């Protein structure tokens, strides 16, 4: 579920550089490098007709992520707020510690062993 939320909210961009019909460079999250033909472009003072005949092109594809996942408590109606509070209160009370019986000998230390009774009686747990 976490991966679904991560990938649905993540935005990315793809940048591709074509020379004619051939893909020369493809980059994800960055701008694609141009080829040698793009470097030989005519200068800006050339006519626009010459610029249209240039065979290189750049294609940028941007996929925006989702930004509205964080809901606020204010957008809920009064009935929905009541249900959320009641559910939270009931869920948290499930984990209350049960009333435990007090252990009367908790503060006392065990008696000192004078001899090992299990070894004397040869009573062993297997």
Phi and psi restraints in degrees (value plus and minus 20) as a CYANA .aco file:
   2 UNK   PHI     -85.4   -45.4
   2 UNK   PSI     -57.9   -17.9
   3 UNK   PHI     -85.9   -45.9
   3 UNK   PSI     -56.8   -16.8
   4 UNK   PHI     -83.1   -43.1
   4 UNK   PSI     -64.4   -24.4
   5 UNK   PHI     -85.6   -45.6
   5 UNK   PSI     -61.7   -21.7
   6 UNK   PHI     -80.8   -40.8
   6 UNK   PSI     -69.2   -29.2
   7 UNK   PHI     -95.7   -55.7
   7 UNK   PSI     -44.7    -4.7
   8 UNK   PHI     -98.6   -58.6
   8 UNK   PSI     -43.6    -3.6
   9 UNK   PHI    -117.1   -77.1
   9 UNK   PSI     -30.4     9.6
  10 UNK   PHI    -103.1   -63.1
  10 UNK   PSI     112.1   152.1
  11 UNK   PHI    -124.6   -84.6
  11 UNK   PSI     130.8   170.8
  12 UNK   PHI    -168.4  -128.4
  12 UNK   PSI     144.3   184.3
  13 UNK   PHI    -153.8  -113.8
  13 UNK   PSI     123.9   163.9
  14 UNK   PHI    -139.3   -99.3
  14 UNK   PSI     114.4   154.4
  15 UNK   PHI    -144.5  -104.5
  15 UNK   PSI     107.3   147.3
  16 UNK   PHI    -145.5  -105.5
  16 UNK   PSI     123.1   163.1
  17 UNK   PHI    -140.0  -100.0
  17 UNK   PSI     103.3   143.3
  18 UNK   PHI    -131.9   -91.9
  18 UNK   PSI     119.5   159.5
  19 UNK   PHI    -134.4   -94.4
  19 UNK   PSI      85.3   125.3
  20 UNK   PHI      51.2    91.2
  20 UNK   PSI    -141.9  -101.9
  21 UNK   PHI    -125.3   -85.3
  21 UNK   PSI     -12.6    27.4
  22 UNK   PHI    -120.4   -80.4
  22 UNK   PSI     110.6   150.6
  23 UNK   PHI     -97.4   -57.4
  23 UNK   PSI      99.2   139.2
  24 UNK   PHI    -116.2   -76.2
  24 UNK   PSI     -62.3   -22.3
  25 UNK   PHI    -164.8  -124.8
  25 UNK   PSI     121.5   161.5
  26 UNK   PHI    -155.3  -115.3
  26 UNK   PSI     106.5   146.5
  27 UNK   PHI    -154.4  -114.4
  27 UNK   PSI     122.1   162.1
  28 UNK   PHI    -124.6   -84.6
  28 UNK   PSI     110.9   150.9
  29 UNK   PHI      49.5    89.5
  29 UNK   PSI     -17.2    22.8
  30 UNK   PHI    -156.9  -116.9
  30 UNK   PSI     150.7   190.7
  31 UNK   PHI    -106.7   -66.7
  31 UNK   PSI     115.1   155.1
  32 UNK   PHI     -90.2   -50.2
  32 UNK   PSI     125.9   165.9
  33 UNK   PHI     -95.3   -55.3
  33 UNK   PSI     131.0   171.0
  34 UNK   PHI    -112.0   -72.0
  34 UNK   PSI     140.2   180.2
  35 UNK   PHI    -111.3   -71.3
  35 UNK   PSI    -197.3  -157.3
  36 UNK   PHI     -88.5   -48.5
  36 UNK   PSI     -49.3    -9.3
  37 UNK   PHI     -89.1   -49.1
  37 UNK   PSI     -53.0   -13.0
  38 UNK   PHI     -90.2   -50.2
  38 UNK   PSI     -48.8    -8.8
  39 UNK   PHI     -92.3   -52.3
  39 UNK   PSI     -43.5    -3.5
  40 UNK   PHI    -109.7   -69.7
  40 UNK   PSI       0.9    40.9
  41 UNK   PHI     -81.0   -41.0
  41 UNK   PSI     126.5   166.5
  42 UNK   PHI     -85.7   -45.7
  42 UNK   PSI     138.3   178.3
  43 UNK   PHI     -89.4   -49.4
  43 UNK   PSI     146.5   186.5
  44 UNK   PHI     -86.9   -46.9
  44 UNK   PSI     -41.9    -1.9
  45 UNK   PHI    -103.1   -63.1
  45 UNK   PSI     -16.6    23.4
  46 UNK   PHI     -97.5   -57.5
  46 UNK   PSI     143.3   183.3
  47 UNK   PHI     -90.1   -50.1
  47 UNK   PSI     135.1   175.1
  48 UNK   PHI     -89.3   -49.3
  48 UNK   PSI     -44.9    -4.9
  49 UNK   PHI     -84.6   -44.6
  49 UNK   PSI     -55.5   -15.5
  50 UNK   PHI     -90.2   -50.2
  50 UNK   PSI     -52.5   -12.5
  51 UNK   PHI     -89.1   -49.1
  51 UNK   PSI     -54.3   -14.3
  52 UNK   PHI     -90.4   -50.4
  52 UNK   PSI     -41.0    -1.0
  53 UNK   PHI    -105.4   -65.4
  53 UNK   PSI     -24.9    15.1
  54 UNK   PHI     -86.7   -46.7
  54 UNK   PSI     117.1   157.1
  55 UNK   PHI    -111.1   -71.1
  55 UNK   PSI     -32.3     7.7
  56 UNK   PHI    -105.8   -65.8
  56 UNK   PSI     125.1   165.1
  57 UNK   PHI    -166.5  -126.5
  57 UNK   PSI     131.8   171.8
  58 UNK   PHI    -133.3   -93.3
  58 UNK   PSI     115.9   155.9
  59 UNK   PHI    -143.2  -103.2
  59 UNK   PSI     105.5   145.5
  60 UNK   PHI    -138.0   -98.0
  60 UNK   PSI     108.1   148.1
  61 UNK   PHI    -139.7   -99.7
  61 UNK   PSI      99.8   139.8
  62 UNK   PHI    -136.7   -96.7
  62 UNK   PSI     104.9   144.9
  63 UNK   PHI    -129.2   -89.2
  63 UNK   PSI      89.4   129.4
  64 UNK   PHI     -96.5   -56.5
  64 UNK   PSI     129.4   169.4
  65 UNK   PHI    -108.1   -68.1
  65 UNK   PSI     155.0   195.0
  66 UNK   PHI    -113.8   -73.8
  66 UNK   PSI     109.8   149.8
  67 UNK   PHI    -129.5   -89.5
  67 UNK   PSI     -28.2    11.8
  68 UNK   PHI    -123.2   -83.2
  68 UNK   PSI      19.1    59.1
  69 UNK   PHI    -103.9   -63.9
  69 UNK   PSI     -43.7    -3.7
  70 UNK   PHI    -104.9   -64.9
  70 UNK   PSI      87.5   127.5
  71 UNK   PHI    -108.5   -68.5
  71 UNK   PSI     134.2   174.2
  72 UNK   PHI    -130.8   -90.8
  72 UNK   PSI     140.0   180.0
  73 UNK   PHI     -93.0   -53.0
  73 UNK   PSI     -40.3    -0.3
  74 UNK   PHI     -93.8   -53.8
  74 UNK   PSI     -43.2    -3.2
  75 UNK   PHI     -99.3   -59.3
  75 UNK   PSI     -31.9     8.1
  76 UNK   PHI    -100.1   -60.1
  76 UNK   PSI     127.9   167.9
  77 UNK   PHI     -95.1   -55.1
  77 UNK   PSI     151.0   191.0
  78 UNK   PHI     -82.2   -42.2
  78 UNK   PSI     -60.0   -20.0
  79 UNK   PHI     -85.7   -45.7
  79 UNK   PSI     -60.5   -20.5
  80 UNK   PHI     -87.0   -47.0
  80 UNK   PSI     -58.6   -18.6
  81 UNK   PHI     -83.4   -43.4
  81 UNK   PSI     -59.7   -19.7
  82 UNK   PHI     -83.4   -43.4
  82 UNK   PSI     -62.6   -22.6
  83 UNK   PHI     -86.0   -46.0
  83 UNK   PSI     -61.4   -21.4
  84 UNK   PHI     -84.1   -44.1
  84 UNK   PSI     -63.5   -23.5
  85 UNK   PHI     -86.3   -46.3
  85 UNK   PSI     -62.6   -22.6
  86 UNK   PHI     -84.9   -44.9
  86 UNK   PSI     -61.8   -21.8
  87 UNK   PHI     -84.4   -44.4
  87 UNK   PSI     -63.1   -23.1
  88 UNK   PHI     -82.9   -42.9
  88 UNK   PSI     -63.8   -23.8
  89 UNK   PHI     -83.7   -43.7
  89 UNK   PSI     -64.2   -24.2
  90 UNK   PHI     -86.3   -46.3
  90 UNK   PSI     -58.1   -18.1
  91 UNK   PHI     -88.2   -48.2
  91 UNK   PSI     -61.5   -21.5
  92 UNK   PHI     -89.9   -49.9
  92 UNK   PSI     -49.4    -9.4
  93 UNK   PHI     -96.8   -56.8
  93 UNK   PSI     -31.2     8.8
  94 UNK   PHI     -86.0   -46.0
  94 UNK   PSI     -48.4    -8.4
  95 UNK   PHI    -121.4   -81.4
  95 UNK   PSI      -1.7    38.3
  96 UNK   PHI     -88.1   -48.1
  96 UNK   PSI     126.5   166.5
  97 UNK   PHI     -90.3   -50.3
  97 UNK   PSI     118.0   158.0
  98 UNK   PHI     -89.7   -49.7
  98 UNK   PSI     131.5   171.5
  99 UNK   PHI     -87.7   -47.7
  99 UNK   PSI      88.8   128.8
 100 UNK   PHI    -109.6   -69.6
 100 UNK   PSI     124.4   164.4
 101 UNK   PHI     -89.9   -49.9
 101 UNK   PSI     116.8   156.8
 102 UNK   PHI     -88.4   -48.4
 102 UNK   PSI     121.4   161.4
 103 UNK   PHI    -112.7   -72.7
 103 UNK   PSI      93.8   133.8
 104 UNK   PHI     -91.2   -51.2
 104 UNK   PSI     -45.8    -5.8
 105 UNK   PHI    -122.9   -82.9
 105 UNK   PSI       0.7    40.7
 106 UNK   PHI     -85.6   -45.6
 106 UNK   PSI     -56.1   -16.1
 107 UNK   PHI    -104.3   -64.3
 107 UNK   PSI     -30.2     9.8
 108 UNK   PHI    -107.0   -67.0
 108 UNK   PSI     126.0   166.0
 109 UNK   PHI    -108.5   -68.5
 109 UNK   PSI     134.4   174.4
 110 UNK   PHI     -89.9   -49.9
 110 UNK   PSI     137.8   177.8
 111 UNK   PHI     -90.6   -50.6
 111 UNK   PSI     134.8   174.8
 112 UNK   PHI     -94.5   -54.5
 112 UNK   PSI     120.4   160.4
 113 UNK   PHI    -107.0   -67.0
 113 UNK   PSI     102.8   142.8
 114 UNK   PHI    -109.7   -69.7
 114 UNK   PSI     -62.6   -22.6
 115 UNK   PHI    -163.5  -123.5
 115 UNK   PSI     137.6   177.6
 116 UNK   PHI    -103.8   -63.8
 116 UNK   PSI      84.4   124.4
 117 UNK   PHI     -89.0   -49.0
 117 UNK   PSI     -57.7   -17.7
 118 UNK   PHI     -84.8   -44.8
 118 UNK   PSI     -56.3   -16.3
 119 UNK   PHI     -93.9   -53.9
 119 UNK   PSI     -56.5   -16.5
 120 UNK   PHI     -84.4   -44.4
 120 UNK   PSI     -63.7   -23.7
 121 UNK   PHI    -107.5   -67.5
 121 UNK   PSI     -23.3    16.7
 122 UNK   PHI      32.3    72.3
 122 UNK   PSI      31.2    71.2
 123 UNK   PHI    -129.0   -89.0
 123 UNK   PSI      87.8   127.8
 124 UNK   PHI    -140.5  -100.5
 124 UNK   PSI     121.6   161.6
 125 UNK   PHI    -107.1   -67.1
 125 UNK   PSI     111.2   151.2
